[in-house]
Amino acid sequence: GALGIESSPLLNISTIHAFCRSILSEFGDRLGLKDDFKILEASPSELSQMIAIEQWIRDALNTGDPTLNRSVETWGVGLVHKIIRDLIKHPLYHIDSKTILCLNDGAEIDTGLATALMHAAQKFKERQQTQRIEQGLLCFDDLETLALRLLRERRRILSTLQRRYKFILVDEFQDL
């Protein structure tokens, strides 16, 4: 056939998360991931993340962190919490237009402060992910980001998977 499916030794049909999990099961030790890692359900993961963000903001304010202090003074603790949640949930290049409007509040936006807050949120996100890797407890977002990290940073793994799979079809791509 045109796609060569007949000659394919295996047709693997799965969700993107299951596919990413299979990559991490096979190669995750290269990132320090335990062989018996577990996937956290979305609800407990979101709740624990909200608690961790609240604690991080509280600690940063208590230690006088200039970025968090200025951000809270400028936008309020509730909006800063929401912004950090949004920045953690989405890549750094994506900020919801409603969030920008809230930050802007009809005035000139302080891009230096917004950038500093983005970088602080990214560092927080990386620390949280490192802790989950060490504990062997991943959330669904970790499956995607860690699999992508393996493919970007480890060319041999990418080559192995390219030889193994002639085609990869991702349905429901909007969920990524």
Stockholm file with secondary structure:
# STOCKHOLM 1.0

chainA/1-176         GALGIESSPLLNISTIHAFCRSILSEFGDRLGLKDDFKILEASPSELSQMIAIEQWIRDALNTGDPTLNRSVETWGVGLVHKIIRDLIKHPLYHIDSKTILCLNDGAEIDTGLATALMHAAQKFKERQQTQRIEQGLLCFDDLETLALRLLRERRRILSTLQRRYKFILVDEFQDL
#=GR chainA/1-176 SS CCSCGGGCSCCCCCCHHHHHHHHHHHHGGGGTCCTTCEECCHHHHHHHHHHHHHHHHHHHHHTTCHHHHHHHHHHCHHHHHHHHHHHHHSCTTCCCHHHHHHHHTTSCCCHHHHHHHHHHHHHHHHHHHHHHHHHTEECHHHHHHHHHHHHHHCHHHHHHHHHHCSCCCCSSGGGC
#=GC SS_cons         CCSCGGGCSCCCCCCHHHHHHHHHHHHGGGGTCCTTCEECCHHHHHHHHHHHHHHHHHHHHHTTCHHHHHHHHHHCHHHHHHHHHHHHHSCTTCCCHHHHHHHHTTSCCCHHHHHHHHHHHHHHHHHHHHHHHHHTEECHHHHHHHHHHHHHHCHHHHHHHHHHCSCCCCSSGGGC
//
